[in-house]
Amino acid sequence: MRLEDVPVVGPLLAAGADDRTFDALLVAGAVLIPLIGAVGRNAVTTALAVAYILVFLGYVAYNGVR
């Protein structure tokens, strides 16, 4: 059984863009948010959040220009 054969996951994979970097950034964001919630807001988690947002926006802008 392949991942594409799973009823809920298959259509999501088919609808998404074929961009592994974008997918990785989305997954990283989904991991980063609960991590910040569990650890709490401090200088390190704020820096991680700012870095993530800048990388994400930079990658989206790069794809828009390219």
mmCIF file of the N, C-alpha and C atoms, coordinates in Angstrom:
data_MODEL
# 
_entry.id   MODEL 
# 
loop_
_atom_site.group_PDB 
_atom_site.id 
_atom_site.type_symbol 
_atom_site.label_atom_id 
_atom_site.label_alt_id 
_atom_site.label_comp_id 
_atom_site.label_asym_id 
_atom_site.label_entity_id 
_atom_site.label_seq_id 
_atom_site.pdbx_PDB_ins_code 
_atom_site.Cartn_x 
_atom_site.Cartn_y 
_atom_site.Cartn_z 
_atom_site.occupancy 
_atom_site.B_iso_or_equiv 
_atom_site.pdbx_formal_charge 
_atom_site.auth_seq_id 
_atom_site.auth_comp_id 
_atom_site.auth_asym_id 
_atom_site.auth_atom_id 
_atom_site.pdbx_PDB_model_num 
ATOM 1   N N  . MET A 1 1  ? 0.848  -1.180 0.000   1.00 0.00 ? 1  MET A N  1 
ATOM 2   C CA . MET A 1 1  ? 0.000  0.000  0.000   1.00 0.00 ? 1  MET A CA 1 
ATOM 3   C C  . MET A 1 1  ? 0.889  1.238  0.000   1.00 0.00 ? 1  MET A C  1 
ATOM 4   N N  . ARG A 1 2  ? 0.588  2.136  -0.887  1.00 0.00 ? 2  ARG A N  1 
ATOM 5   C CA . ARG A 1 2  ? 1.323  3.390  -0.975  1.00 0.00 ? 2  ARG A CA 1 
ATOM 6   C C  . ARG A 1 2  ? 0.589  4.473  -0.203  1.00 0.00 ? 2  ARG A C  1 
ATOM 7   N N  . LEU A 1 3  ? 1.304  5.541  0.119   1.00 0.00 ? 3  LEU A N  1 
ATOM 8   C CA . LEU A 1 3  ? 0.710  6.647  0.863   1.00 0.00 ? 3  LEU A CA 1 
ATOM 9   C C  . LEU A 1 3  ? -0.421 7.292  0.070   1.00 0.00 ? 3  LEU A C  1 
ATOM 10  N N  . GLU A 1 4  ? -0.308 7.304  -1.248  1.00 0.00 ? 4  GLU A N  1 
ATOM 11  C CA . GLU A 1 4  ? -1.333 7.898  -2.097  1.00 0.00 ? 4  GLU A CA 1 
ATOM 12  C C  . GLU A 1 4  ? -2.643 7.119  -2.066  1.00 0.00 ? 4  GLU A C  1 
ATOM 13  N N  . ASP A 1 5  ? -2.603 5.850  -1.609  1.00 0.00 ? 5  ASP A N  1 
ATOM 14  C CA . ASP A 1 5  ? -3.794 5.008  -1.565  1.00 0.00 ? 5  ASP A CA 1 
ATOM 15  C C  . ASP A 1 5  ? -4.656 5.246  -0.326  1.00 0.00 ? 5  ASP A C  1 
ATOM 16  N N  . VAL A 1 6  ? -4.131 5.934  0.666   1.00 0.00 ? 6  VAL A N  1 
ATOM 17  C CA . VAL A 1 6  ? -4.883 6.215  1.887   1.00 0.00 ? 6  VAL A CA 1 
ATOM 18  C C  . VAL A 1 6  ? -5.997 7.206  1.536   1.00 0.00 ? 6  VAL A C  1 
ATOM 19  N N  . PRO A 1 7  ? -7.246 6.926  1.946   1.00 0.00 ? 7  PRO A N  1 
ATOM 20  C CA . PRO A 1 7  ? -8.386 7.740  1.494   1.00 0.00 ? 7  PRO A CA 1 
ATOM 21  C C  . PRO A 1 7  ? -8.266 9.239  1.739   1.00 0.00 ? 7  PRO A C  1 
ATOM 22  N N  . VAL A 1 8  ? -7.827 9.669  2.885   1.00 0.00 ? 8  VAL A N  1 
ATOM 23  C CA . VAL A 1 8  ? -7.777 11.108 3.175   1.00 0.00 ? 8  VAL A CA 1 
ATOM 24  C C  . VAL A 1 8  ? -6.479 11.723 2.671   1.00 0.00 ? 8  VAL A C  1 
ATOM 25  N N  . VAL A 1 9  ? -5.384 11.002 2.779   1.00 0.00 ? 9  VAL A N  1 
ATOM 26  C CA . VAL A 1 9  ? -4.071 11.547 2.438   1.00 0.00 ? 9  VAL A CA 1 
ATOM 27  C C  . VAL A 1 9  ? -3.880 11.633 0.925   1.00 0.00 ? 9  VAL A C  1 
ATOM 28  N N  . GLY A 1 10 ? -4.375 10.657 0.189   1.00 0.00 ? 10 GLY A N  1 
ATOM 29  C CA . GLY A 1 10 ? -4.190 10.628 -1.261  1.00 0.00 ? 10 GLY A CA 1 
ATOM 30  C C  . GLY A 1 10 ? -4.663 11.886 -1.967  1.00 0.00 ? 10 GLY A C  1 
ATOM 31  N N  . PRO A 1 11 ? -5.915 12.311 -1.757  1.00 0.00 ? 11 PRO A N  1 
ATOM 32  C CA . PRO A 1 11 ? -6.372 13.551 -2.407  1.00 0.00 ? 11 PRO A CA 1 
ATOM 33  C C  . PRO A 1 11 ? -5.590 14.792 -1.984  1.00 0.00 ? 11 PRO A C  1 
ATOM 34  N N  . LEU A 1 12 ? -5.136 14.827 -0.729  1.00 0.00 ? 12 LEU A N  1 
ATOM 35  C CA . LEU A 1 12 ? -4.340 15.970 -0.281  1.00 0.00 ? 12 LEU A CA 1 
ATOM 36  C C  . LEU A 1 12 ? -3.003 16.024 -1.009  1.00 0.00 ? 12 LEU A C  1 
ATOM 37  N N  . LEU A 1 13 ? -2.377 14.869 -1.177  1.00 0.00 ? 13 LEU A N  1 
ATOM 38  C CA . LEU A 1 13 ? -1.109 14.835 -1.896  1.00 0.00 ? 13 LEU A CA 1 
ATOM 39  C C  . LEU A 1 13 ? -1.297 15.192 -3.365  1.00 0.00 ? 13 LEU A C  1 
ATOM 40  N N  . ALA A 1 14 ? -2.382 14.743 -3.944  1.00 0.00 ? 14 ALA A N  1 
ATOM 41  C CA . ALA A 1 14 ? -2.638 15.036 -5.354  1.00 0.00 ? 14 ALA A CA 1 
ATOM 42  C C  . ALA A 1 14 ? -2.943 16.514 -5.568  1.00 0.00 ? 14 ALA A C  1 
ATOM 43  N N  . ALA A 1 15 ? -3.553 17.179 -4.594  1.00 0.00 ? 15 ALA A N  1 
ATOM 44  C CA . ALA A 1 15 ? -3.924 18.582 -4.736  1.00 0.00 ? 15 ALA A CA 1 
ATOM 45  C C  . ALA A 1 15 ? -2.754 19.520 -4.482  1.00 0.00 ? 15 ALA A C  1 
ATOM 46  N N  . GLY A 1 16 ? -1.762 19.060 -3.751  1.00 0.00 ? 16 GLY A N  1 
ATOM 47  C CA . GLY A 1 16 ? -0.651 19.924 -3.377  1.00 0.00 ? 16 GLY A CA 1 
ATOM 48  C C  . GLY A 1 16 ? 0.352  20.119 -4.492  1.00 0.00 ? 16 GLY A C  1 
ATOM 49  N N  . ALA A 1 17 ? 1.204  21.108 -4.320  1.00 0.00 ? 17 ALA A N  1 
ATOM 50  C CA . ALA A 1 17 ? 2.262  21.367 -5.286  1.00 0.00 ? 17 ALA A CA 1 
ATOM 51  C C  . ALA A 1 17 ? 3.351  20.310 -5.127  1.00 0.00 ? 17 ALA A C  1 
ATOM 52  N N  . ASP A 1 18 ? 4.057  20.025 -6.188  1.00 0.00 ? 18 ASP A N  1 
ATOM 53  C CA . ASP A 1 18 ? 5.153  19.058 -6.141  1.00 0.00 ? 18 ASP A CA 1 
ATOM 54  C C  . ASP A 1 18 ? 6.442  19.769 -5.756  1.00 0.00 ? 18 ASP A C  1 
ATOM 55  N N  . ASP A 1 19 ? 6.463  20.303 -4.557  1.00 0.00 ? 19 ASP A N  1 
ATOM 56  C CA . ASP A 1 19 ? 7.599  21.074 -4.078  1.00 0.00 ? 19 ASP A CA 1 
ATOM 57  C C  . ASP A 1 19 ? 7.961  20.569 -2.689  1.00 0.00 ? 19 ASP A C  1 
ATOM 58  N N  . ARG A 1 20 ? 9.027  19.810 -2.607  1.00 0.00 ? 20 ARG A N  1 
ATOM 59  C CA . ARG A 1 20 ? 9.421  19.209 -1.326  1.00 0.00 ? 20 ARG A CA 1 
ATOM 60  C C  . ARG A 1 20 ? 9.869  20.260 -0.309  1.00 0.00 ? 20 ARG A C  1 
ATOM 61  N N  . THR A 1 21 ? 10.483 21.325 -0.757  1.00 0.00 ? 21 THR A N  1 
ATOM 62  C CA . THR A 1 21 ? 10.927 22.376 0.164   1.00 0.00 ? 21 THR A CA 1 
ATOM 63  C C  . THR A 1 21 ? 9.728  23.062 0.810   1.00 0.00 ? 21 THR A C  1 
ATOM 64  N N  . PHE A 1 22 ? 8.724  23.381 0.018   1.00 0.00 ? 22 PHE A N  1 
ATOM 65  C CA . PHE A 1 22 ? 7.519  24.009 0.549   1.00 0.00 ? 22 PHE A CA 1 
ATOM 66  C C  . PHE A 1 22 ? 6.828  23.076 1.534   1.00 0.00 ? 22 PHE A C  1 
ATOM 67  N N  . ASP A 1 23 ? 6.727  21.792 1.177   1.00 0.00 ? 23 ASP A N  1 
ATOM 68  C CA . ASP A 1 23 ? 6.124  20.819 2.078   1.00 0.00 ? 23 ASP A CA 1 
ATOM 69  C C  . ASP A 1 23 ? 6.910  20.716 3.382   1.00 0.00 ? 23 ASP A C  1 
ATOM 70  N N  . ALA A 1 24 ? 8.233  20.729 3.280   1.00 0.00 ? 24 ALA A N  1 
ATOM 71  C CA . ALA A 1 24 ? 9.068  20.653 4.481   1.00 0.00 ? 24 ALA A CA 1 
ATOM 72  C C  . ALA A 1 24 ? 8.882  21.882 5.365   1.00 0.00 ? 24 ALA A C  1 
ATOM 73  N N  . LEU A 1 25 ? 8.740  23.045 4.749   1.00 0.00 ? 25 LEU A N  1 
ATOM 74  C CA . LEU A 1 25 ? 8.511  24.265 5.527   1.00 0.00 ? 25 LEU A CA 1 
ATOM 75  C C  . LEU A 1 25 ? 7.159  24.217 6.236   1.00 0.00 ? 25 LEU A C  1 
ATOM 76  N N  . LEU A 1 26 ? 6.146  23.682 5.577   1.00 0.00 ? 26 LEU A N  1 
ATOM 77  C CA . LEU A 1 26 ? 4.835  23.550 6.219   1.00 0.00 ? 26 LEU A CA 1 
ATOM 78  C C  . LEU A 1 26 ? 4.894  22.593 7.402   1.00 0.00 ? 26 LEU A C  1 
ATOM 79  N N  . VAL A 1 27 ? 5.585  21.480 7.238   1.00 0.00 ? 27 VAL A N  1 
ATOM 80  C CA . VAL A 1 27 ? 5.719  20.516 8.335   1.00 0.00 ? 27 VAL A CA 1 
ATOM 81  C C  . VAL A 1 27 ? 6.540  21.127 9.471   1.00 0.00 ? 27 VAL A C  1 
ATOM 82  N N  . ALA A 1 28 ? 7.590  21.849 9.131   1.00 0.00 ? 28 ALA A N  1 
ATOM 83  C CA . ALA A 1 28 ? 8.411  22.488 10.166  1.00 0.00 ? 28 ALA A CA 1 
ATOM 84  C C  . ALA A 1 28 ? 7.585  23.487 10.971  1.00 0.00 ? 28 ALA A C  1 
ATOM 85  N N  . GLY A 1 29 ? 6.705  24.207 10.302  1.00 0.00 ? 29 GLY A N  1 
ATOM 86  C CA . GLY A 1 29 ? 5.834  25.148 11.012  1.00 0.00 ? 29 GLY A CA 1 
ATOM 87  C C  . GLY A 1 29 ? 4.879  24.435 11.946  1.00 0.00 ? 29 GLY A C  1 
ATOM 88  N N  . ALA A 1 30 ? 4.362  23.285 11.499  1.00 0.00 ? 30 ALA A N  1 
ATOM 89  C CA . ALA A 1 30 ? 3.453  22.512 12.343  1.00 0.00 ? 30 ALA A CA 1 
ATOM 90  C C  . ALA A 1 30 ? 4.166  21.924 13.554  1.00 0.00 ? 30 ALA A C  1 
ATOM 91  N N  . VAL A 1 31 ? 5.454  21.714 13.454  1.00 0.00 ? 31 VAL A N  1 
ATOM 92  C CA . VAL A 1 31 ? 6.239  21.226 14.596  1.00 0.00 ? 31 VAL A CA 1 
ATOM 93  C C  . VAL A 1 31 ? 6.659  22.393 15.481  1.00 0.00 ? 31 VAL A C  1 
ATOM 94  N N  . LEU A 1 32 ? 6.983  23.508 14.868  1.00 0.00 ? 32 LEU A N  1 
ATOM 95  C CA . LEU A 1 32 ? 7.494  24.661 15.611  1.00 0.00 ? 32 LEU A CA 1 
ATOM 96  C C  . LEU A 1 32 ? 6.436  25.285 16.520  1.00 0.00 ? 32 LEU A C  1 
ATOM 97  N N  . ILE A 1 33 ? 5.210  25.362 16.070  1.00 0.00 ? 33 ILE A N  1 
ATOM 98  C CA . ILE A 1 33 ? 4.160  26.003 16.861  1.00 0.00 ? 33 ILE A CA 1 
ATOM 99  C C  . ILE A 1 33 ? 3.914  25.278 18.189  1.00 0.00 ? 33 ILE A C  1 
ATOM 100 N N  . PRO A 1 34 ? 3.702  23.952 18.197  1.00 0.00 ? 34 PRO A N  1 
ATOM 101 C CA . PRO A 1 34 ? 3.531  23.279 19.495  1.00 0.00 ? 34 PRO A CA 1 
ATOM 102 C C  . PRO A 1 34 ? 4.787  23.322 20.358  1.00 0.00 ? 34 PRO A C  1 
ATOM 103 N N  . LEU A 1 35 ? 5.954  23.320 19.714  1.00 0.00 ? 35 LEU A N  1 
ATOM 104 C CA . LEU A 1 35 ? 7.201  23.413 20.473  1.00 0.00 ? 35 LEU A CA 1 
ATOM 105 C C  . LEU A 1 35 ? 7.268  24.729 21.235  1.00 0.00 ? 35 LEU A C  1 
ATOM 106 N N  . ILE A 1 36 ? 6.923  25.810 20.556  1.00 0.00 ? 36 ILE A N  1 
ATOM 107 C CA . ILE A 1 36 ? 6.918  27.118 21.223  1.00 0.00 ? 36 ILE A CA 1 
ATOM 108 C C  . ILE A 1 36 ? 5.866  27.145 22.328  1.00 0.00 ? 36 ILE A C  1 
ATOM 109 N N  . GLY A 1 37 ? 4.724  26.519 22.078  1.00 0.00 ? 37 GLY A N  1 
ATOM 110 C CA . GLY A 1 37 ? 3.692  26.468 23.103  1.00 0.00 ? 37 GLY A CA 1 
ATOM 111 C C  . GLY A 1 37 ? 4.121  25.675 24.320  1.00 0.00 ? 37 GLY A C  1 
ATOM 112 N N  . ALA A 1 38 ? 4.867  24.587 24.102  1.00 0.00 ? 38 ALA A N  1 
ATOM 113 C CA . ALA A 1 38 ? 5.303  23.745 25.215  1.00 0.00 ? 38 ALA A CA 1 
ATOM 114 C C  . ALA A 1 38 ? 6.442  24.387 25.998  1.00 0.00 ? 38 ALA A C  1 
ATOM 115 N N  . VAL A 1 39 ? 7.382  24.998 25.294  1.00 0.00 ? 39 VAL A N  1 
ATOM 116 C CA . VAL A 1 39 ? 8.555  25.569 25.952  1.00 0.00 ? 39 VAL A CA 1 
ATOM 117 C C  . VAL A 1 39 ? 8.227  26.931 26.549  1.00 0.00 ? 39 VAL A C  1 
ATOM 118 N N  . GLY A 1 40 ? 7.385  27.676 25.885  1.00 0.00 ? 40 GLY A N  1 
ATOM 119 C CA . GLY A 1 40 ? 7.066  29.021 26.343  1.00 0.00 ? 40 GLY A CA 1 
ATOM 120 C C  . GLY A 1 40 ? 7.795  30.049 25.514  1.00 0.00 ? 40 GLY A C  1 
ATOM 121 N N  . ARG A 1 41 ? 7.362  31.254 25.661  1.00 0.00 ? 41 ARG A N  1 
ATOM 122 C CA . ARG A 1 41 ? 7.948  32.346 24.878  1.00 0.00 ? 41 ARG A CA 1 
ATOM 123 C C  . ARG A 1 41 ? 9.182  32.877 25.584  1.00 0.00 ? 41 ARG A C  1 
ATOM 124 N N  . ASN A 1 42 ? 10.309 32.797 24.867  1.00 0.00 ? 42 ASN A N  1 
ATOM 125 C CA . ASN A 1 42 ? 11.556 33.358 25.368  1.00 0.00 ? 42 ASN A CA 1 
ATOM 126 C C  . ASN A 1 42 ? 12.367 33.822 24.159  1.00 0.00 ? 42 ASN A C  1 
ATOM 127 N N  . ALA A 1 43 ? 13.576 34.245 24.369  1.00 0.00 ? 43 ALA A N  1 
ATOM 128 C CA . ALA A 1 43 ? 14.383 34.800 23.284  1.00 0.00 ? 43 ALA A CA 1 
ATOM 129 C C  . ALA A 1 43 ? 14.669 33.758 22.203  1.00 0.00 ? 43 ALA A C  1 
ATOM 130 N N  . VAL A 1 44 ? 14.914 32.515 22.601  1.00 0.00 ? 44 VAL A N  1 
ATOM 131 C CA . VAL A 1 44 ? 15.247 31.465 21.636  1.00 0.00 ? 44 VAL A CA 1 
ATOM 132 C C  . VAL A 1 44 ? 14.035 31.120 20.780  1.00 0.00 ? 44 VAL A C  1 
ATOM 133 N N  . THR A 1 45 ? 12.880 30.926 21.403  1.00 0.00 ? 45 THR A N  1 
ATOM 134 C CA . THR A 1 45 ? 11.698 30.556 20.630  1.00 0.00 ? 45 THR A CA 1 
ATOM 135 C C  . THR A 1 45 ? 11.232 31.713 19.746  1.00 0.00 ? 45 THR A C  1 
ATOM 136 N N  . THR A 1 46 ? 11.399 32.928 20.209  1.00 0.00 ? 46 THR A N  1 
ATOM 137 C CA . THR A 1 46 ? 11.057 34.084 19.385  1.00 0.00 ? 46 THR A CA 1 
ATOM 138 C C  . THR A 1 46 ? 11.979 34.162 18.177  1.00 0.00 ? 46 THR A C  1 
ATOM 139 N N  . ALA A 1 47 ? 13.261 33.915 18.387  1.00 0.00 ? 47 ALA A N  1 
ATOM 140 C CA . ALA A 1 47 ? 14.217 33.921 17.272  1.00 0.00 ? 47 ALA A CA 1 
ATOM 141 C C  . ALA A 1 47 ? 13.895 32.808 16.281  1.00 0.00 ? 47 ALA A C  1 
ATOM 142 N N  . LEU A 1 48 ? 13.511 31.628 16.770  1.00 0.00 ? 48 LEU A N  1 
ATOM 143 C CA . LEU A 1 48 ? 13.121 30.526 15.885  1.00 0.00 ? 48 LEU A CA 1 
ATOM 144 C C  . LEU A 1 48 ? 11.896 30.895 15.053  1.00 0.00 ? 48 LEU A C  1 
ATOM 145 N N  . ALA A 1 49 ? 10.912 31.507 15.701  1.00 0.00 ? 49 ALA A N  1 
ATOM 146 C CA . ALA A 1 49 ? 9.693  31.891 14.994  1.00 0.00 ? 49 ALA A CA 1 
ATOM 147 C C  . ALA A 1 49 ? 9.987  32.949 13.932  1.00 0.00 ? 49 ALA A C  1 
ATOM 148 N N  . VAL A 1 50 ? 10.788 33.934 14.267  1.00 0.00 ? 50 VAL A N  1 
ATOM 149 C CA . VAL A 1 50 ? 11.138 34.987 13.305  1.00 0.00 ? 50 VAL A CA 1 
ATOM 150 C C  . VAL A 1 50 ? 11.939 34.396 12.149  1.00 0.00 ? 50 VAL A C  1 
ATOM 151 N N  . ALA A 1 51 ? 12.886 33.519 12.458  1.00 0.00 ? 51 ALA A N  1 
ATOM 152 C CA . ALA A 1 51 ? 13.688 32.883 11.403  1.00 0.00 ? 51 ALA A CA 1 
ATOM 153 C C  . ALA A 1 51 ? 12.804 32.046 10.488  1.00 0.00 ? 51 ALA A C  1 
ATOM 154 N N  . TYR A 1 52 ? 11.873 31.297 11.068  1.00 0.00 ? 52 TYR A N  1 
ATOM 155 C CA . TYR A 1 52 ? 10.971 30.476 10.259  1.00 0.00 ? 52 TYR A CA 1 
ATOM 156 C C  . TYR A 1 52 ? 10.132 31.346 9.325   1.00 0.00 ? 52 TYR A C  1 
ATOM 157 N N  . ILE A 1 53 ? 9.571  32.406 9.854   1.00 0.00 ? 53 ILE A N  1 
ATOM 158 C CA . ILE A 1 53 ? 8.728  33.287 9.038   1.00 0.00 ? 53 ILE A CA 1 
ATOM 159 C C  . ILE A 1 53 ? 9.541  33.929 7.918   1.00 0.00 ? 53 ILE A C  1 
ATOM 160 N N  . LEU A 1 54 ? 10.753 34.356 8.211   1.00 0.00 ? 54 LEU A N  1 
ATOM 161 C CA . LEU A 1 54 ? 11.590 34.977 7.184   1.00 0.00 ? 54 LEU A CA 1 
ATOM 162 C C  . LEU A 1 54 ? 11.978 33.974 6.097   1.00 0.00 ? 54 LEU A C  1 
ATOM 163 N N  . VAL A 1 55 ? 12.334 32.757 6.494   1.00 0.00 ? 55 VAL A N  1 
ATOM 164 C CA . VAL A 1 55 ? 12.684 31.726 5.507   1.00 0.00 ? 55 VAL A CA 1 
ATOM 165 C C  . VAL A 1 55 ? 11.470 31.378 4.670   1.00 0.00 ? 55 VAL A C  1 
ATOM 166 N N  . PHE A 1 56 ? 10.315 31.220 5.299   1.00 0.00 ? 56 PHE A N  1 
ATOM 167 C CA . PHE A 1 56 ? 9.100  30.865 4.571   1.00 0.00 ? 56 PHE A CA 1 
ATOM 168 C C  . PHE A 1 56 ? 8.732  31.962 3.568   1.00 0.00 ? 56 PHE A C  1 
ATOM 169 N N  . LEU A 1 57 ? 8.705  33.194 4.021   1.00 0.00 ? 57 LEU A N  1 
ATOM 170 C CA . LEU A 1 57 ? 8.376  34.306 3.125   1.00 0.00 ? 57 LEU A CA 1 
ATOM 171 C C  . LEU A 1 57 ? 9.416  34.477 2.023   1.00 0.00 ? 57 LEU A C  1 
ATOM 172 N N  . GLY A 1 58 ? 10.676 34.287 2.376   1.00 0.00 ? 58 GLY A N  1 
ATOM 173 C CA . GLY A 1 58 ? 11.732 34.369 1.377   1.00 0.00 ? 58 GLY A CA 1 
ATOM 174 C C  . GLY A 1 58 ? 11.593 33.302 0.307   1.00 0.00 ? 58 GLY A C  1 
ATOM 175 N N  . TYR A 1 59 ? 11.254 32.096 0.710   1.00 0.00 ? 59 TYR A N  1 
ATOM 176 C CA . TYR A 1 59 ? 11.093 31.016 -0.258  1.00 0.00 ? 59 TYR A CA 1 
ATOM 177 C C  . TYR A 1 59 ? 9.881  31.259 -1.155  1.00 0.00 ? 59 TYR A C  1 
ATOM 178 N N  . VAL A 1 60 ? 8.793  31.727 -0.579  1.00 0.00 ? 60 VAL A N  1 
ATOM 179 C CA . VAL A 1 60 ? 7.606  32.029 -1.379  1.00 0.00 ? 60 VAL A CA 1 
ATOM 180 C C  . VAL A 1 60 ? 7.913  33.163 -2.359  1.00 0.00 ? 60 VAL A C  1 
ATOM 181 N N  . ALA A 1 61 ? 8.616  34.194 -1.916  1.00 0.00 ? 61 ALA A N  1 
ATOM 182 C CA . ALA A 1 61 ? 8.975  35.297 -2.803  1.00 0.00 ? 61 ALA A CA 1 
ATOM 183 C C  . ALA A 1 61 ? 9.938  34.821 -3.898  1.00 0.00 ? 61 ALA A C  1 
ATOM 184 N N  . TYR A 1 62 ? 10.873 33.962 -3.552  1.00 0.00 ? 62 TYR A N  1 
ATOM 185 C CA . TYR A 1 62 ? 11.799 33.404 -4.532  1.00 0.00 ? 62 TYR A CA 1 
ATOM 186 C C  . TYR A 1 62 ? 11.041 32.640 -5.617  1.00 0.00 ? 62 TYR A C  1 
ATOM 187 N N  . ASN A 1 63 ? 10.076 31.839 -5.219  1.00 0.00 ? 63 ASN A N  1 
ATOM 188 C CA . ASN A 1 63 ? 9.279  31.099 -6.199  1.00 0.00 ? 63 ASN A CA 1 
ATOM 189 C C  . ASN A 1 63 ? 8.405  32.036 -7.033  1.00 0.00 ? 63 ASN A C  1 
ATOM 190 N N  . GLY A 1 64 ? 7.962  33.118 -6.444  1.00 0.00 ? 64 GLY A N  1 
ATOM 191 C CA . GLY A 1 64 ? 7.146  34.076 -7.187  1.00 0.00 ? 64 GLY A CA 1 
ATOM 192 C C  . GLY A 1 64 ? 7.938  34.804 -8.252  1.00 0.00 ? 64 GLY A C  1 
ATOM 193 N N  . VAL A 1 65 ? 9.189  35.106 -7.958  1.00 0.00 ? 65 VAL A N  1 
ATOM 194 C CA . VAL A 1 65 ? 10.043 35.815 -8.910  1.00 0.00 ? 65 VAL A CA 1 
ATOM 195 C C  . VAL A 1 65 ? 10.556 34.859 -9.978  1.00 0.00 ? 65 VAL A C  1 
ATOM 196 N N  . ARG A 1 66 ? 10.841 33.649 -9.576  1.00 0.00 ? 66 ARG A N  1 
ATOM 197 C CA . ARG A 1 66 ? 11.401 32.648 -10.490 1.00 0.00 ? 66 ARG A CA 1 
ATOM 198 C C  . ARG A 1 66 ? 10.365 32.186 -11.410 1.00 0.00 ? 66 ARG A C  1 
# 
